[in-house]
Amino acid sequence: MGRNSGGSEQELELQHTIQISEAKQDLLKSMHQRISATLQLLSKSSGHSNCSIYRVPKTLIDVNGTAYKPDIVSVGPFHHGEPGLQMIQEHKWRFLGDLLNRTRSKGLSLEDYLRAVEPLETKARGDFIKLENQIPFFILQRLFDLSLMPGEEWGPSLAKLALIFFNNALQRPEEVITKHASTPGRHLLDFLRSSFIPTDHEETKQRNSSQNQVIQCISKLRRAGIDFKPGDEDSFLVVKFRRGVIEMPSVSIDAFMSCFMINCIAFEQCQTKCTRHFTMYTTLLDCLVNTGKDVEFLSDRNIVENYFGTDAELAKFINDLGKDVTFDIENSYLGNLFYEVNKYYKSGWDGQWASFRYTYFRIYFSSPWSFISALAAFVLLLLTGTQTFYTMLAYIQPPGGPK
């Protein structure tokens, strides 16, 4: 009886082991099927280093809303067919007709343009991970080269024409446009972004990560004796710190610039082989600006030209730029600046004396009436002290007393 009972337990244990093994096999089979299945939500080129046009991460969309979507015209397939963009579609066909008419004397037809683009189709489709309204620059360049008429080969390049087009909003000097006419770019957004990136900035020195921290806001830095003045560089990204002064070139923030900054940050967050200049610059702004008063101060110093809205609205926009983005201060192009500003801010008696000056001279003597009142009080105190002195002197040595 006991022997049969023991045999039954062994059979049950063996059966249970077989069931677990079969469950593992089913799980492995299911996982292999998922691995080898055709991708539904990702393209085959997702994550490859040659990709440069991305779909904006949802975390950034939650912060900046529709700033990544086109308002008037869609470029590329991602937003093609959206109801709000249909009117401009007719203009696209009209522009294509104008292009064909202009180049017909070269013997070019629509079939010639299609044949020119066809070899690039595979490369182009591999480039669309989507950020979100771009088309690869090499396709634009191929079509541009094909459409050049005799004698136009010596005219402005496609890159320079693009810079001239965007300069209607940016208002940069002609020499800056000429300087960046040969700047490479993966697409128009990356090309325009690259034209702002300084090529001769100081290399960041390797320091302990604990030394490179975010800096304080404007009001606290000013209390520590740190001042601000506009810089004279071509790009607003070139920020310097010298002898207690942060030099920031002037930047006009309007609807175009705000949209441009947002999309540059999104591109830098997605593209691994890419410097993060815009990310770090907006991180700097986010550190400096807490309230509309900080924006007002930067405007008074001709560092920020606010065409975005009220000072409070621009402050909120700047703070939103820094949400849900990753950055590395230590290895960034502003790493030395963050280090030196923090070092100056925390420096002993210099910082304390500067804080004293800021508190008593910039706050209490902020207006002429405050200064006059303080001067009157000082004179009154001096006269009172003088009167007290002579009163005591007369008591100690009376005028008619013994000599």
C-alpha positions as CSV (number, residue, x, y, z in Angstrom):
1,M,0.0,0.0,0.0
2,G,2.8,2.4,1.0
3,R,4.8,1.3,-2.1
4,N,1.9,2.2,-4.4
5,S,1.5,5.5,-2.7
6,G,5.1,6.4,-3.2
7,G,4.9,5.4,-6.9
8,S,1.9,7.7,-7.4
9,E,3.8,10.6,-5.9
10,Q,6.7,10.0,-8.3
11,E,4.4,9.8,-11.3
12,L,2.7,13.1,-10.3
13,E,6.1,14.8,-9.8
14,L,7.3,13.5,-13.2
15,Q,4.1,14.7,-14.9
16,H,4.4,18.1,-13.3
17,T,8.0,18.4,-14.5
18,I,6.9,17.5,-18.1
19,Q,4.2,20.2,-18.0
20,I,6.7,22.8,-16.9
21,S,9.1,21.8,-19.6
22,E,6.4,22.0,-22.2
23,A,5.4,25.4,-20.9
24,K,9.0,26.6,-21.3
25,Q,9.1,25.2,-24.9
26,D,5.9,27.0,-25.7
27,L,7.3,30.2,-24.3
28,L,10.6,29.9,-26.2
29,K,8.7,29.2,-29.4
30,S,6.5,32.2,-28.9
31,M,9.5,34.4,-28.2
32,H,11.3,33.2,-31.3
33,Q,8.2,34.0,-33.4
34,R,8.0,37.5,-32.0
35,I,11.7,38.0,-32.7
36,S,11.4,36.9,-36.3
37,A,8.1,38.5,-37.0
38,T,7.7,41.4,-39.4
39,L,8.1,44.8,-37.6
40,Q,4.8,46.6,-37.4
41,L,5.6,49.8,-35.5
42,L,9.3,50.1,-36.3
43,S,11.0,50.3,-39.7
44,K,13.9,47.9,-40.4
45,S,16.3,50.8,-40.1
46,S,15.2,51.9,-36.7
47,G,18.1,52.6,-34.4
48,H,20.7,52.5,-37.2
49,S,23.4,55.2,-37.2
50,N,22.5,56.4,-40.7
51,C,19.0,57.5,-39.6
52,S,18.5,61.2,-39.1
53,I,14.8,62.0,-39.4
54,Y,12.9,60.9,-36.3
55,R,9.5,60.7,-34.8
56,V,9.5,63.0,-31.8
57,P,9.4,61.1,-28.5
58,K,6.0,61.2,-26.7
59,T,7.6,62.7,-23.6
60,L,8.6,65.8,-25.6
61,I,5.2,66.0,-27.4
62,D,3.5,66.0,-24.0
63,V,5.5,69.1,-23.0
64,N,5.6,71.1,-26.3
65,G,2.3,70.0,-27.9
66,T,2.0,70.6,-31.6
67,A,5.3,72.4,-32.0
68,Y,6.7,69.5,-34.0
69,K,3.8,69.3,-36.5
70,P,3.5,71.4,-39.7
71,D,1.0,74.2,-39.8
72,I,0.8,74.8,-43.5
73,V,2.8,72.4,-45.7
74,S,3.9,68.8,-45.1
75,V,7.3,67.8,-46.4
76,G,7.8,64.0,-46.7
77,P,5.3,61.3,-46.1
78,F,4.6,61.4,-42.4
79,H,2.0,64.2,-42.4
80,H,0.9,63.7,-46.0
81,G,-2.9,63.6,-46.3
82,E,-3.7,65.4,-43.0
83,P,-6.9,67.4,-43.5
84,G,-5.5,70.7,-42.3
85,L,-2.7,70.6,-44.9
86,Q,-4.7,69.8,-48.0
87,M,-4.9,73.3,-49.5
88,I,-1.2,73.6,-50.0
89,Q,-1.1,70.2,-51.9
90,E,-2.5,71.9,-55.0
91,H,0.4,74.4,-54.8
92,K,2.8,71.5,-54.7
93,W,1.5,70.3,-58.1
94,R,1.6,73.8,-59.5
95,F,5.3,74.2,-58.4
96,L,6.1,70.9,-59.9
97,G,4.6,72.1,-63.2
98,D,6.6,75.3,-63.0
99,L,9.8,73.3,-62.5
100,L,9.0,71.1,-65.5
101,N,8.2,74.1,-67.7
102,R,11.4,75.9,-66.6
103,T,13.7,72.9,-67.4
104,R,11.9,71.6,-70.6
105,S,14.5,73.4,-72.7
106,K,17.1,71.0,-71.3
107,G,15.0,68.1,-72.6
108,L,14.0,67.1,-69.1
109,S,10.6,65.5,-68.4
110,L,8.8,64.2,-65.3
111,E,10.2,60.7,-66.1
112,D,13.8,62.1,-65.9
113,Y,13.2,63.4,-62.4
114,L,11.6,60.2,-61.3
115,R,14.6,58.2,-62.7
116,A,17.0,60.6,-60.9
117,V,15.4,60.0,-57.5
118,E,14.7,56.2,-58.0
119,P,18.2,55.0,-57.1
120,L,18.0,57.1,-53.9
121,E,14.6,55.7,-52.8
122,T,16.0,52.9,-50.6
123,K,18.4,55.2,-48.9
124,A,15.7,57.8,-48.4
125,R,13.2,55.4,-46.9
126,G,15.8,54.2,-44.5
127,D,16.3,57.8,-43.4
128,F,12.7,58.4,-42.4
129,I,12.3,57.5,-38.7
130,K,10.8,60.9,-38.6
131,L,11.3,64.2,-36.9
132,E,8.6,65.0,-38.2
133,N,8.5,67.0,-41.4
134,Q,11.8,66.6,-43.1
135,I,13.2,65.2,-46.3
136,P,16.8,64.1,-46.7
137,F,19.1,66.8,-48.0
138,F,20.8,64.6,-50.6
139,I,17.4,64.2,-52.4
140,L,16.9,68.0,-52.5
141,Q,20.5,68.4,-53.7
142,R,20.0,65.8,-56.5
143,L,16.9,67.5,-57.7
144,F,18.5,70.9,-57.4
145,D,21.5,69.9,-59.5
146,L,19.3,68.3,-62.1
147,S,17.1,71.4,-62.5
148,L,20.0,73.9,-63.0
149,M,19.8,75.7,-66.3
150,P,22.9,76.5,-68.4
151,G,24.8,79.3,-66.8
152,E,23.3,78.8,-63.3
153,E,26.1,76.4,-62.2
154,W,27.9,79.4,-60.9
155,G,25.0,80.8,-59.0
156,P,24.2,80.4,-55.3
157,S,24.3,76.8,-53.9
158,L,21.2,75.1,-52.6
159,A,22.6,75.5,-49.0
160,K,23.0,79.3,-49.5
161,L,19.5,79.6,-51.0
162,A,18.2,77.8,-48.0
163,L,20.0,80.1,-45.6
164,I,18.7,83.2,-47.5
165,F,15.2,81.8,-47.3
166,F,15.3,81.2,-43.5
167,N,17.1,84.6,-43.0
168,N,13.8,86.3,-43.6
169,A,13.0,85.2,-40.0
170,L,16.5,85.1,-38.5
171,Q,17.9,88.4,-39.9
172,R,21.6,87.3,-39.8
173,P,24.3,89.3,-41.5
174,E,25.3,88.5,-45.1
175,E,28.8,87.4,-44.0
176,V,27.3,84.8,-41.7
177,I,25.3,83.3,-44.5
178,T,28.3,83.2,-46.8
179,K,30.4,81.6,-44.0
180,H,28.0,78.7,-43.6
181,A,27.0,78.2,-47.2
182,S,29.0,75.0,-47.3
183,T,27.8,73.6,-43.9
184,P,26.8,70.0,-44.2
185,G,23.4,68.8,-43.0
186,R,21.3,65.7,-43.0
187,H,18.1,67.7,-43.8
188,L,17.0,71.3,-43.6
189,L,16.5,71.3,-39.8
190,D,20.0,69.8,-39.2
191,F,21.6,72.1,-41.8
192,L,20.1,75.2,-40.2
193,R,21.0,74.0,-36.8
194,S,24.6,73.3,-37.8
195,S,24.9,76.8,-39.1
196,F,24.6,78.1,-35.5
197,I,27.1,75.7,-33.9
198,P,30.5,77.3,-33.2
199,T,33.4,75.6,-34.8
200,D,36.2,77.1,-32.6
201,H,34.7,76.8,-29.1
202,E,37.0,75.9,-26.2
203,E,37.3,72.2,-25.4
204,T,35.9,71.1,-22.1
205,K,38.4,70.1,-19.5
206,Q,37.8,66.8,-17.8
207,R,36.8,67.3,-14.2
208,N,35.1,65.4,-11.5
209,S,31.4,65.1,-12.2
210,S,30.6,66.5,-8.7
211,Q,32.2,69.8,-9.7
212,N,30.0,70.3,-12.8
213,Q,26.6,71.2,-11.5
214,V,23.7,73.4,-12.7
215,I,24.2,77.0,-11.9
216,Q,22.0,79.4,-9.9
217,C,19.3,81.7,-11.3
218,I,20.1,85.3,-12.3
219,S,19.0,86.9,-9.1
220,K,21.3,84.7,-7.0
221,L,24.2,85.1,-9.4
222,R,23.9,88.8,-9.2
223,R,24.0,88.7,-5.4
224,A,27.3,86.9,-5.8
225,G,28.6,89.7,-7.9
226,I,28.2,88.0,-11.3
227,D,27.1,90.4,-14.0
228,F,25.7,89.9,-17.5
229,K,26.4,91.7,-20.8
230,P,25.7,91.0,-24.5
231,G,28.4,89.2,-26.4
232,D,29.6,90.0,-29.9
233,E,29.7,86.5,-31.5
234,D,27.9,85.5,-34.6
235,S,25.9,82.7,-32.9
236,F,23.9,83.1,-29.7
237,L,25.2,79.7,-28.7
238,V,28.7,81.1,-27.9
239,V,28.4,82.0,-24.2
240,K,31.5,83.1,-22.2
241,F,32.4,83.8,-18.6
242,R,35.3,86.2,-17.9
243,R,36.2,88.1,-14.8
244,G,32.8,87.7,-13.1
245,V,30.8,88.5,-16.3
246,I,28.7,86.1,-18.3
247,E,28.7,87.3,-22.0
248,M,25.7,86.1,-24.0
249,P,25.1,87.2,-27.6
250,S,21.7,88.6,-28.3
251,V,18.9,86.2,-29.4
252,S,15.5,87.2,-30.7
253,I,12.9,84.7,-29.4
254,D,9.7,84.7,-31.5
255,A,7.3,82.1,-32.9
256,F,9.9,80.9,-35.5
257,M,12.9,80.8,-33.1
258,S,10.8,79.0,-30.4
259,C,9.7,76.4,-32.9
260,F,13.3,76.0,-34.2
261,M,14.7,75.6,-30.7
262,I,12.1,72.9,-29.8
263,N,12.8,70.8,-32.9
264,C,16.6,71.2,-32.6
265,I,16.4,69.8,-29.0
266,A,14.2,67.0,-30.2
267,F,16.7,66.1,-32.9
268,E,19.6,66.2,-30.5
269,Q,17.8,64.0,-28.1
270,C,17.2,61.4,-30.8
271,Q,20.4,61.5,-32.8
272,T,23.2,59.8,-30.9
273,K,26.1,61.0,-33.2
274,C,25.3,64.6,-32.7
275,T,26.5,67.5,-30.5
276,R,23.9,68.8,-28.1
277,H,24.6,72.5,-28.3
278,F,20.9,73.6,-28.4
279,T,20.1,71.3,-25.5
280,M,22.9,72.7,-23.3
281,Y,22.1,76.3,-24.3
282,T,18.5,75.9,-23.3
283,T,19.6,74.2,-20.1
284,L,21.7,77.3,-19.4
285,L,18.6,79.5,-20.0
286,D,16.5,77.2,-17.8
287,C,19.0,77.6,-15.0
288,L,19.1,81.4,-15.3
289,V,15.4,82.1,-15.7
290,N,12.9,81.4,-13.0
291,T,10.4,84.2,-13.4
292,G,9.4,87.0,-15.7
293,K,11.7,89.3,-13.7
294,D,14.7,87.3,-15.0
295,V,13.5,87.6,-18.6
296,E,13.0,91.4,-18.0
297,F,16.6,91.6,-16.8
298,L,18.0,89.8,-19.8
299,S,15.9,92.1,-22.1
300,D,17.2,95.2,-20.3
301,R,20.7,94.0,-20.9
302,N,20.0,93.5,-24.6
303,I,20.6,89.7,-24.3
304,V,17.1,88.6,-25.1
305,E,14.7,90.3,-27.5
306,N,11.2,89.0,-26.5
307,Y,8.8,88.8,-29.4
308,F,7.2,85.6,-27.9
309,G,4.7,87.1,-25.4
310,T,4.9,88.5,-21.9
311,D,7.9,88.1,-19.8
312,A,6.1,85.5,-17.7
313,E,5.1,83.6,-20.8
314,L,8.6,83.5,-22.2
315,A,9.9,82.4,-18.8
316,K,7.4,79.5,-18.8
317,F,8.5,78.6,-22.3
318,I,12.2,78.5,-21.3
319,N,11.4,76.3,-18.3
320,D,9.4,73.9,-20.4
321,L,12.3,73.5,-22.8
322,G,14.3,71.9,-20.1
323,K,11.7,69.3,-19.2
324,D,12.2,65.6,-20.0
325,V,15.6,66.2,-21.8
326,T,18.9,64.5,-21.0
327,F,22.1,66.4,-20.9
328,D,25.7,65.9,-19.8
329,I,27.2,69.1,-18.3
330,E,30.7,67.7,-17.8
331,N,31.2,66.8,-21.4
332,S,29.3,69.6,-23.0
333,Y,30.6,72.7,-24.8
334,L,29.4,74.8,-21.8
335,G,31.1,72.5,-19.2
336,N,33.9,74.9,-18.5
337,L,31.4,77.8,-18.1
338,F,29.2,75.9,-15.6
339,Y,32.3,75.0,-13.7
340,E,33.8,78.5,-13.6
341,V,30.5,80.2,-12.7
342,N,29.9,77.8,-9.8
343,K,33.5,78.2,-8.6
344,Y,33.1,82.0,-8.6
345,Y,29.7,81.8,-7.0
346,K,31.0,79.7,-4.1
347,S,34.3,81.7,-3.6
348,G,34.7,83.0,0.0
349,W,35.0,86.7,0.7
350,D,34.6,87.9,-2.9
351,G,31.2,86.4,-3.1
352,Q,30.1,87.7,0.3
353,W,31.3,91.2,-0.4
354,A,29.6,91.2,-3.7
355,S,26.4,90.0,-2.0
356,F,26.7,92.9,0.5
357,R,27.1,95.4,-2.4
358,Y,24.2,94.0,-4.3
359,T,21.9,94.0,-1.3
360,Y,22.6,97.5,0.0
361,F,23.6,99.4,-3.1
362,R,21.3,97.9,-5.8
363,I,18.3,97.4,-3.6
364,Y,18.3,100.2,-1.1
365,F,19.8,102.7,-3.5
366,S,17.9,101.5,-6.6
367,S,16.3,105.0,-7.2
368,P,17.5,108.6,-6.9
369,W,14.9,109.2,-4.1
370,S,16.3,106.3,-2.1
371,F,19.8,107.7,-2.5
372,I,18.7,111.2,-1.4
373,S,16.8,109.9,1.6
374,A,19.9,107.8,2.7
375,L,22.2,110.8,2.1
376,A,19.9,113.1,4.2
377,A,19.8,110.5,7.0
378,F,23.6,110.2,6.9
379,V,24.0,114.0,7.1
380,L,21.5,114.2,9.9
381,L,23.3,111.5,11.8
382,L,26.6,113.3,11.2
383,L,25.2,116.6,12.5
384,T,23.7,114.9,15.5
385,G,27.0,113.3,16.3
386,T,28.8,116.6,16.0
387,Q,26.4,118.4,18.2
388,T,26.7,115.7,20.8
389,F,30.5,115.9,20.7
390,Y,30.5,119.7,21.3
391,T,27.9,119.4,24.0
392,M,30.1,116.9,25.9
393,L,33.2,119.0,25.2
394,A,31.5,122.1,26.7
395,Y,30.6,120.0,29.8
396,I,34.2,118.7,30.3
397,Q,35.8,122.1,29.5
398,P,33.5,125.0,30.3
399,P,34.4,128.2,28.3
400,G,35.0,130.3,31.5
401,G,36.6,127.6,33.5
402,P,40.0,127.6,35.1
403,K,43.0,127.2,32.9
